[in-house]
Amino acid sequence: MVYFDLGETLVHTAEDDSVRYMPGAEEHLRALRARHIPVGLITNVPSEWGSTDEERAAELRKVINKDWEGDRPFAWSDFEDRIFTPRTEAERKPAPVLWNRAAQSSGSCRLVYQAETADEVQEARPLGYVAYQTGRPNWPAYLPARLIAALAHLPHGGAERAGAR
């Protein structure tokens, strides 16, 4: 299961109010989809956008879609009901609450988290995520899909997920 931050990880929200995929994001999502690797979002939005993840995700879709640029819309359907947002301001990342909620809903599968900020990547690791910082010079834009697929076959114990409970 691969979780992403949204802003400046998958989606660029420019100062000129344009919203579009980050370089390589659309291709990366396509590669994960081709390997049947489920994806989700762990993203900060205002908690007043709704009382449930579904309501806050619906508002997030409206905000992103309103200024979206590009030939194809953002791949919202890839994420299904796996969009985790803060219920309160205290739950905003880097607090561990969203990563813990996502881990609990993911069963026993290996967890990957990709974000553009070092702080978020460092917070996700001790919670049992294989965490990757996107947008680093001289590194792949995203953790390669073939590597993510290989991670699923490596043994992992419950101890690495202990912090996620």
C-alpha positions as CSV (number, residue, x, y, z in Angstrom):
1,M,0.0,0.0,0.0
2,V,1.5,3.3,-1.1
3,Y,0.4,6.5,0.6
4,F,1.3,10.0,-0.6
5,D,1.1,13.5,0.6
6,L,-0.8,15.5,-2.0
7,G,0.5,19.1,-2.3
8,E,3.9,19.4,-3.9
9,T,4.3,15.6,-3.9
10,L,1.7,14.5,-6.5
11,V,0.1,17.8,-7.3
12,H,1.8,21.2,-7.9
13,T,-0.1,24.2,-6.6
14,A,1.7,27.1,-8.2
15,E,1.7,30.7,-7.1
16,D,-0.2,31.5,-10.3
17,D,-3.2,29.4,-9.0
18,S,-2.5,26.7,-11.5
19,V,-2.9,23.1,-10.3
20,R,-1.3,20.2,-12.1
21,Y,0.6,16.9,-11.6
22,M,4.1,17.2,-10.4
23,P,6.7,16.0,-12.9
24,G,6.5,12.2,-13.2
25,A,3.5,11.9,-10.8
26,E,0.9,10.8,-13.4
27,E,3.3,8.2,-14.8
28,H,4.2,6.9,-11.3
29,L,0.5,6.5,-10.4
30,R,0.0,4.7,-13.8
31,A,2.9,2.3,-13.0
32,L,1.5,1.5,-9.6
33,R,-1.9,0.9,-11.1
34,A,-0.4,-1.5,-13.7
35,R,1.1,-3.5,-10.8
36,H,-2.2,-3.5,-8.8
37,I,-0.6,-1.6,-5.9
38,P,-3.2,0.3,-4.0
39,V,-2.6,4.0,-3.2
40,G,-3.9,6.4,-0.7
41,L,-3.5,10.0,0.5
42,I,-2.4,11.2,3.9
43,T,-2.8,15.0,3.5
44,N,-3.5,18.0,5.6
45,V,-6.6,20.0,4.8
46,P,-8.6,22.3,7.1
47,S,-10.5,20.2,9.6
48,E,-13.6,22.5,9.1
49,W,-14.0,21.1,5.6
50,G,-16.2,18.4,7.1
51,S,-16.8,16.0,9.9
52,T,-15.6,12.8,8.1
53,D,-12.7,11.9,5.8
54,E,-15.2,11.5,3.0
55,E,-16.6,15.1,3.5
56,R,-13.1,16.6,3.7
57,A,-11.9,14.6,0.7
58,A,-14.9,15.8,-1.3
59,E,-14.0,19.4,-0.5
60,L,-10.4,18.7,-1.4
61,R,-11.5,17.3,-4.8
62,K,-13.5,20.5,-5.5
63,V,-10.5,22.7,-4.6
64,I,-8.0,20.7,-6.7
65,N,-10.4,20.3,-9.7
66,K,-11.4,24.0,-9.7
67,D,-8.0,25.1,-11.0
68,W,-6.8,21.9,-12.5
69,E,-4.7,22.2,-15.7
70,G,-3.8,19.3,-18.0
71,D,-5.3,17.0,-20.5
72,R,-6.4,14.4,-18.0
73,P,-8.0,15.0,-14.6
74,F,-6.3,14.0,-11.4
75,A,-6.7,10.2,-10.8
76,W,-9.1,10.5,-7.8
77,S,-10.6,7.1,-8.5
78,D,-7.2,5.4,-7.7
79,F,-7.5,6.5,-4.1
80,E,-11.1,5.2,-3.4
81,D,-11.8,5.6,0.3
82,R,-8.1,5.8,1.2
83,I,-7.9,9.6,1.8
84,F,-6.9,10.4,5.4
85,T,-7.3,14.0,6.6
86,P,-7.2,15.6,10.0
87,R,-10.3,15.7,12.1
88,T,-8.9,18.4,14.2
89,E,-6.0,20.9,13.9
90,A,-4.1,18.8,16.5
91,E,-4.2,15.8,14.1
92,R,-2.4,17.7,11.3
93,K,0.9,16.2,10.1
94,P,3.5,16.0,11.5
95,A,1.4,14.6,14.3
96,P,1.4,10.7,13.9
97,V,-2.4,10.4,14.0
98,L,-3.0,10.3,10.2
99,W,-0.3,7.7,9.5
100,N,-1.6,5.6,12.4
101,R,-5.2,5.7,11.0
102,A,-4.0,4.8,7.5
103,A,-1.9,1.9,8.9
104,Q,-4.8,0.6,10.8
105,S,-7.0,0.6,7.8
106,S,-4.4,-1.1,5.6
107,G,-4.3,-4.5,7.4
108,S,-1.0,-6.3,7.4
109,C,0.4,-5.1,4.0
110,R,3.7,-3.3,3.8
111,L,3.3,0.5,3.9
112,V,5.1,3.0,1.8
113,Y,4.8,6.8,2.3
114,Q,6.1,9.4,-0.2
115,A,6.3,13.1,0.5
116,E,8.3,16.1,-0.5
117,T,9.2,17.1,3.1
118,A,12.0,15.5,5.1
119,D,10.0,16.1,8.4
120,E,7.1,14.0,7.2
121,V,9.4,11.2,5.9
122,Q,11.2,11.1,9.2
123,E,7.9,11.0,11.1
124,A,6.5,8.1,9.0
125,R,9.5,5.8,9.3
126,P,9.2,4.8,13.0
127,L,5.5,4.2,12.4
128,G,6.3,1.3,10.2
129,Y,6.4,3.0,6.7
130,V,9.1,2.7,4.1
131,A,9.3,6.4,3.6
132,Y,10.8,8.2,0.6
133,Q,11.4,11.9,0.1
134,T,10.4,13.0,-3.4
135,G,11.9,15.9,-5.4
136,R,15.5,15.3,-4.3
137,P,18.2,16.2,-6.8
138,N,19.9,13.2,-8.4
139,W,17.3,10.8,-7.0
140,P,14.3,9.3,-8.8
141,A,11.3,11.5,-8.5
142,Y,9.4,8.7,-6.8
143,L,10.3,5.4,-5.3
144,P,10.3,3.1,-8.4
145,A,7.2,1.0,-8.8
146,R,9.3,-2.2,-9.4
147,L,11.0,-1.6,-6.0
148,I,7.7,-1.0,-4.2
149,A,6.4,-4.3,-5.8
150,A,9.5,-6.1,-4.5
151,L,9.0,-4.8,-1.0
152,A,5.7,-6.7,-0.8
153,H,7.6,-9.9,-1.0
154,L,10.1,-9.2,1.7
155,P,9.4,-10.5,5.2
156,H,8.3,-8.0,7.8
157,G,7.4,-8.5,11.4
158,G,4.7,-7.0,13.5
159,A,7.4,-5.1,15.5
160,E,7.9,-2.6,12.8
161,R,4.2,-1.7,12.9
162,A,4.1,-1.5,16.7
163,G,4.3,2.3,16.6
164,A,1.3,2.4,14.3
165,R,-1.1,1.0,16.9
